[in-house]
């Protein structure tokens, strides 16, 4: 048997549960190969169809993947062990630039003391407060996003999940950026959808790749409009026009993620409304505080109605306490000044690091947001050498589907005095294994 762990069970659910338990405890490591269906069926004394059904369950839950001739393997980041929880082990004394977090000192929520003058909310009230509805409609409309139909969700990923589940079925293909947001890749696998990778350059999704994805019959396209994680890409005005023309009137669900509104460092060029079914999700968490679990969502009437319907069957609504807190901060002049300071700080840090890397002949990407992406010849070697030099970066394998290797550096709390030594360490680590392609 290709794995040491003994899989047990006589039914599909029991077999799948046995494998999940092994993944959870570490007995089955990421990348471990599962036995061929017929071999495991013979070992367990069950029909091969039972094992095949168990493997289907595991694929739908995002625990395993079928890799052609390589067989069925545990996913490198199984949905039962999220990528974000399998972080890099950072030794004491190492500067950690792997997190993707904003600078806590630049978060308005850190200094906020909340009190609500609203009467206690009871069941049966609208899911969005009038104040949040008014503010969201005004700001999204000003940004060119149709905002007639709105919803509030518990963060960007929650909003994206509810939109996908409301419109798709397991087995549908979803076009996503490559490299792209690790948690989104995990979510798509856990929901039983199939990933269709789309390359992303500094101006956003590559048009030719989106066209190919449409020919392959994708049901949805997820686009990070700006501050793309991990590359920092931002959809340019020209790219937005090309993409709108390409997808216009396609039978396609378009989902836009604007998770870094306020601190992205570049203007928004939205695709919202280009297709009959669409959703635009804007999170407050990155700019105002990760613990502010609130995102606002605009979309076509049917999609938003479906999101509201599923919310009613689950949490019901996002707490008005959070909604009031968000609106108060959006309207507060001191909070606004701090967010603008954060945006300027992140833009300066990206520029300083990329300029220093360019001086050393190192290619990098990072037009917007909190991160800089650096193509490298070998992630393991570069990450290891950086750790030895006192720097922790995130390996690109967390974010890639088919793209070449790279590393992600979070620049949110980088200071100018660190830039040259960091750039030197990166250049030396890359030169140790050869020059990467852009």
N, C-alpha and C positions, 0 to 999 in steps of 0.2 A: 504494500500500500504506500502511495507517495507521501502520506502524512503519518506521523507517529500516533496521533490521537485516534482513538477507536470510536468511530461513529456508531450510534445505536439508534434503535427505533424500528417499528414495523409499519407505521403509517407515514404519509408525506409530512404531516405537521410535526410528528415526533422526530423524524430524521432531520428536518430543518431546524428544529429547536436544539437538537444535539450539536449541530454544526455551529449555531449561533452561540451556544454556551462555550464551545471551544474557542471561538473568536473572542468572546468577551473576557475569558480568563487568560488568553494569550497562548493557549495550547495550539491553536492554529494561527500562525503569524500572517500578516499581510503578504500576499504573493504566493502563499502555500497552495499547492495543487490538490484538489479533491480527487478521489478515486473516479475512474470512468464509471458511467452509469451501470453498465452490465456487471462490472466487477463488484461494485458495492451492493448491487441487488443480490448477487450470488452470496456474498459474505453475510448479508442480513437475512437471507432466505425469503426475499420478497420479490414481487414482480418488478421488472425494469421500469414500467410505467410509474410505479410508486416513487422510485428514486428520481425519475425525470420530473415528476410533479414537485418533489421536495426541492430540487435544484431550481425550478421555476419560481417557487416561493422565495427562495434565497435571493434570486436575481431581482425580483420585484421589491424586496425589502432593502436592496442595495448592499447586501453582504458579500455577494460573489459576482463574478463576471465570466462570461464565456469568451475565451481567447483563441478561437479557431483550433489549430492543431495543438496549441498549448493546453487545451482542455479547459476545465472549469477551475478557477482560482479565487482565493479570497482577494477582494479588492484591496488595493494598496491603502485606501482609506475607507474601510467599510462603514456603512451608515450607522452601525451599532457602536462605532468608535470614531466620532467626528474628527476631522483633520485638525480642527482648532484645539482639540484636547490631546492630540498626539504631537505636541510641540517639541521644538528643539530643546535638548537639555543644555541649559546655559550655565557654565561654571561660574563660581563666585569671581567677581572682579572683571567679568566680560561685559562690555557695553552692548545691551540687547537692542538691536534694530530690526528684530524679526516679527514684531507683534502686530503691526498694522493699526495700532491705537493712536488716537489723537493725544496731544499734550494735555495732561490733566489740569495744568495751570491755566490753560486757555479755554476751559469749559465753563460756560455761564452757570450750569446747574450746580457746580461745586460750591458756589457762594449763595445759593438760593434758599430762602426760608419760605416755605409755602403755607399759606392759609387761604381757605376758601370761604367766600361770603355766600356761596350758593346753598340753598336749602338741600337737605339730604335727597339724593336721587333715588327714585323708586322704579320698580319694573314698569315697562310699557312706554318709557320715554324714547325719543329718537336716539339713534346710535351715535350721532354726532351733535355736539353742543352747537347752538346758534352762533356762538363766537368763533368756534373752530371752523364751521362751515363758511362763515363770512370771510374770515382771514384767508382760508385756503382758496376759496373761489377767486378772491381778488388777486392773490399773488400768482396763482397758476395762470390765470387769464393774462396777467401782465407778461408772463413768460411765454405766451403763445400756446398754452395747453388748454384745450377745451375742458371746461370745469362745471358742466351742468350736473353731472352725476358724480357723487363723491362717497367715499367710505373712509373709515379710520381703522388701522390694523396695528398689531403689536410689533412694529418694526418692519423694515423693508422685506426681509426674508419671509415673514409671515404673510405679508401682502402678496408677494410673488407666488408663494405656495397656494394661497386661496384662489388666485386668478388662474393658475395652471390647472388645479383640481376642478375648478368650476367649468372649464372648457375642454379638457383633454381626457383621454382614457389611457390606462397602462398599455405600453407598446407604441404609443405615438412618438414621433421624432420631434425633438426640440433642438433648434439651432442655438448654440451658445458660443461665446467668445473663447478663443484658445490662444494664449493662456487666459484663464478667467477665474472668477470668484470661487474659491474652494468650497465654501458652504453651499453655493448654488449647484455645483457639480454633485455634491453628496445628496442634496435634496432631490435632484432629478432622478438619480439612481434609486433612492428610497421610494419614490413615487411610481417606479416601474416604467418611466419614460426612457427613450433611447437618445443618447447625446449625438448631435451632429455638429462637429467642431467647425468654427468659422474663424479664420485668422483675423487678428486685429493689428493694425499699425497705429501710428501716432494720431491719425485722424478718425479712428474708429473701426468698425467691422469692414473688412475688405469686400468691396462690391461683388467681385467675381465669385468669392466664396459664398456670399449670400445667394447669388443667382444659382450656384450649384446646389445649395441646400434646398432652394425652392424646387428645382428639378427633381430632387430626391424625395420630394413629398413631405417636407417638414410641416408640422401642424402649428408650430410656434417659433418665434424668434425673440430671444431675450438680449437686450442691448443696454449697456451701461453708458449713459449719455455723456458723462464726464467723470473724471477721477476714477477711471477704470482700474479695478484691482485684479492683477498686480502691476500693470504696465503704466498706469497714469494716462492712458489715452483719453482723448476727448473728441467727440464727434464734431467735425468742422462744419461750417456753413455749406461748403461745397459738397462734402460727403453726405450731409443730411439731405440735400436736394437730390443727389444721385440715389440714395436709398429710398426716399419717398417716392420717386418716380418708379423704382424697381418693384416696390411692394404694393403700390397703390392698387386697391381693389382686389388684391390676392385673397384667397380664402385662407387667411393666416392670422393667428393670434400674435399681436405685437405687445411685448412687455418691456417698458422702459424703467430702468433703475437709476434714480437720481439721489443716491445715498449721501452725497457730499455737498448738497446745496448749502450755499453760504460760505464754504471754505474751499471750493474746488479750484478757484483761481482763474477760471475761464468762463465765458458766457455759455448759456444753454442754447443748443440748437436741437429742438425737439422733433421727433417723428410722430408725435401723438396725433391720432385721428387719421393716419394715412391708410389704415385698413378698417374694414367694418367692425372687427373685434380687436380691442386694444385696452391697455391699462398703463397708466403712468404712476409710478410709486416714488414718493419723496419722503425720506426719513429725516427725523429731527435728531437722531441719536448721535451721529458722527460729529455734528457741529456743536450740539448743546450738552451732550452727555450720554454715553452708552446705556445708562440706567433709565433714560427717558424712552421707554419702549413704546414709541409712537411713530407711525408713518401715516401720511395721507395718500389717498389713492383716488385718481380720476380715471374714467373709462367710458366705454359705450354703455348705454342704458342696461342692456341685457347682462353684460359682465358684472357691473356694479350691483345689480339686483341679485345675481347669484352669490356674490360675495356677502352681501347683507343676509341672504337666506342662510348660508352656512354659519355665519357669525351667530345668528339667533339660535342655532342648534348646538352651539358650543359655548364660548364665553359670553355671548350676548352682545357685548359692546366693550370698547376700550374705556377704562374708567374715566369719568368726567374729571376726576382729580388730576390725572395726567393731561387730559385735554386742556384744562384751565391753566395748568403749569406751563405747557408749551405756548399757549397763546400769550400768556403774561410775559414770557421771556422774549417771544418774537416782537412784542410791542415795547419792551423795555430798552431805553436808550443805552444803559450801561452794558447790558447783554449784547446789544447790537455792536457796540464799539469793541467788545472783547472778541466777538466772532470775526469782525473785520481785521482785528489784529492777528488772529489765528490765521486767516487766509493769507495775509501779507507775510507772516512768518513762514508758513509752509512753502509759499512761492519762492521766498528768498532761499530757504534751505535747499529746495530742489535745484534751483539755478546754481548755487554755490557748488553743490556736489557734482552736478553734471558738467559744469565748466572745469572743475578740477580733474574729473575723469577724462574729459576730452583732451586736456593738456597732457595726459599720460597715455593717450592713444586708446582709451577704453570707450567703447560704444555703450550708450545707455538710453533709456526711454523714461519719460516722466513729464508730460505736458501739464498735468494737473493732479490735484489730490495730495495724498500723504506718502506715496511710495515712488521709488525709482526701481526700474527693472533693468538688469544687466545681463545680457547674453554671456554665457560662459561655456568653455569646452567640456567641463566635467563638474557637476554640482557638488559631488561628494568631496572631491579634492579641494575645491575652492572654499566650501563651507568649513572644512576641517582646518585649512590654513588660516582662514579668517579668525576662527575661534582661538587658534594658537597665538594670533596677533592681538587678541583682546576684543574682537568684534563678532557679534552674532547676527547672521542674516537668515532669512527664510528660504529654504530650498524651493526651487521652481517646480519640483515634482508635485507639490501640493496643488498647483494651479494648472498644470499642463495636461492636455489630452494627446496631441501629436506634435506640438511645437518643440523645437530644440531646447536644450537645457538653458537655465537662467537662474538668477537669484533675485530676491526682492528685499530691498532695504527700506525701512520706514524712517522718514526724515523729520517727523513731527517735532521731536525735541532735540534734534541735532543742533549743536552750537558751532559758530564759525571756527573756533579754535580747534575743533576736531576734524574739520573737513580734509585738510591736507594729509594727516596721518591715516585717515580712513581711506582716502583715494590711493595713497601709496600701498596700503595693505591689499586693496583690491587688485591693483595693477600687478603687484608681485605674485599674488595668488593665481591670477590668470596666466601670467607669463610662465609659471611653474609647469603648466600643462599645455601651453600653446595658445594661440590667439583664437578667440571665438568669432564666428561669423555674426553679422548684424542681424 
